[in-house]
Amino acid sequence: MSKDKNGERIVRVASGQGFWGDWLEAPRRQVEGGDVDYLMLDYLAEVTMSILQKQKERDPKMGYARDFIGAFESVLPAVAKRGVRVIANAGGVNPPACAAAIREVAKKHGVSDAVRIGVVTGDDLLPRLDELIAGGHALAHMETGEPLSTVRDRVLSANAYIGSMPIIEALQQNANVVITGRSTDTALTMAPLRHEFGWASDDWDRLAAGIVAGHTIECGAQCSGGNCLYDWASIPDMANVGYPIVEGHADGSFVIYKHPNTGGRISVPSVTEQLVYEMGDPNSYITPDVIADFTTIHVETAGENRVRLFGIKGRPPTDKLKVSIAYREGFKAVGTLVYSWPQAYDKAQAADRILRERLERLGLKFDHILTEFVGVNATHGPLAGEPHDPPEVQIRIGVRGQDKASVERFTRELAPLVLNGPPSVTGFAGGRPKVEEIVAYWPALIDKTVVQTKVEVLA
Amino acid sequence: MKIRLLDIAHARSGDKGDTANVGLIALKPEWYPVLEKYVTLDRAREHFRGVITGDVQRYELPNLNALNFLLHGALDGGGTLSLKTDAQGKVFSTAMLRMEIEVPDDEAKAAHLPAAPRAATLMRSSKE
């Protein structure tokens, strides 16, 4: 914990990773660009858990976000010497293996004594799935209402989204690196604020404020100038973009800022764009700890590249946890070709008709075929209006279905069009499209009492 | 007078399953009442007809000068199932900003709303 220039206690939580695949430079820049207390790294998206589960099946020592190992190494001096604490949901489906790999890094650098790793487990429901279903937990799909039993034999992973409590337990036991599995993205930020300020478990407004703080920085630079539509061309020095930091205050208010001498922009519009990102019902942003009401958030400028959020209200959570389930759902392939002027769009449309007729004649079985014309309507569909003789058009055609052989055969039908279809075609150098197995997402709810998290701190 | 949303709002969109959300934010706080009054649920349904397969929901966030729209059946199944370029609904935001709303001249003048560019208006009306 630190103090601001008025002597008020503040806690600074820096966002260093908005998803697995985010900028490798960001974690190190966040701990070297100025003083921070915590570094928060979010690695997990909806489908990530299933990818990790597949990796774990091949090798029991895998199943976590391996980028985290390099990220940790890049911030190790700050952790070992300056007391910065790291919280990451990099554990994926195998937090203990992730912790073991982190331990090796500390050992390699001779700072094992300075690294205390907290490991949070208990979110993984895959080993208990049959027992749960037999016990009357239908794990029905949240949108369709279908029970999980309909796809049970195709399930790859099942993880409950867990809240801030186990992270706080690890921090209370003096862990300075906390590794979780499927923690909610927002808990990674709310937990250290709650821990440092000692917010009670029924202090709904402050807990909700911590969740909003987490939502604001969970996508990294997406609140500090990245993907910002508002006045985008004037946002300075994006090559050197500063990732966001929460400066939390005891009353639940917080300021979003970035380190000096970094690019990007933190402004009311840039922060507001992130607040509405992936929003459902703004009155009820449901988390395991609290329901936050986004219609109560006040946002104001608090200096250059500083935005203050305050007045946030919360209320008690539900008695359920959301469960992220991944299951196999057939195969897909997507291929492209490029047609050039003149009449580029007409040629691409002709290619589509020819290809579809051939697929039909071959009797291939697909659940769905989708054609888009990139340069014409791929992003906005019919809202884009009619094109005016574009210089080139890319046809992008995809198929999906349960029959792998049909999808494979489709991938052989695209290239021939180069010689036996409409003229002025190019852009096929990438070769045949790849057949991908579809791993689909099945969101469900489960009683909170069923999920028991466990915290272990490795000394 | 026809007003194009691009000239009075900015936006960001994202996904949840097969649903895309569009957060529509007034460029100036004093323009939020215009969004609230004229970007109605029915207007949004009409705008996205033929683009999405499901219904639309609309929420108001006057504290952020923003509206939030949920567009169901927008993402060809969503996530990994989707064959779309925009499987995660990232650019429904700008698709929304193509919308034109009809605001009475006196109201538009009082709020200093910028008129839609003539070309855009012509293109739209020739389609309708």
Interface residues (C-beta under 8 A of the other chain):
Chain A: E46 V47 E143 N227 L229 Y230 P269 T272 E273 Q274 L275 V276 Y277 E278 M279 G280 D281 P282 N283 F294 T295 T296 I297 H298 V299 E329 K332 V334 H368 L370 E372 V374 A378 T379 H380 G381 P382 L383 G385 R396 G398 V399 R400 I438 V439 A440 Y441 P443
Chain B: H10 A11 R12 S13 G14 D15 K16 G17 D18 N21 G23 I25 L27 H47 G50 V51 Y59 E60 L61 P62 N63 L64 N65 A66 N68 L70 D76 G77 G78 G79 T80 L81 L83 K84 T85 D86 V91 S93 T94 A95 R98 M123 K127
